[in-house]
Amino acid sequence: PELIGKIPRNALPTTMEFKEGMMVALPGPGGAQKPARVIKALDDFVVLDQNHPLAGKNLVYRVRVMRIA
């Protein structure tokens, strides 16, 4: 929940059009880009989710033990 937040539209690039569900790249520390998913796009602000897309999901792994040392 800490990585979901409202960002004012005037703090975001004006050239971007935000639509719910789309992925955007936010500037991060050191010039790196951090992906975020648009949850809501309203006139005054955009709600972004910066969590990993698999966060909160159950993951199932299949492994095969090839050798025991």
Rosetta blueprint (number, residue, H / E / L):
1 P L
2 E L
3 L L
4 I E
5 G E
6 K E
7 I E
8 P E
9 R H
10 N H
11 A H
12 L L
13 P L
14 T L
15 T L
16 M L
17 E L
18 F L
19 K L
20 E L
21 G L
22 M L
23 M E
24 V E
25 A E
26 L E
27 P E
28 G L
29 P H
30 G H
31 G H
32 A L
33 Q E
34 K E
35 P E
36 A E
37 R E
38 V E
39 I E
40 K E
41 A E
42 L L
43 D L
44 D L
45 F E
46 V E
47 V E
48 L E
49 D E
50 Q L
51 N L
52 H L
53 P L
54 L L
55 A L
56 G L
57 K L
58 N L
59 L L
60 V L
61 Y L
62 R L
63 V L
64 R L
65 V L
66 M L
67 R L
68 I L
69 A L
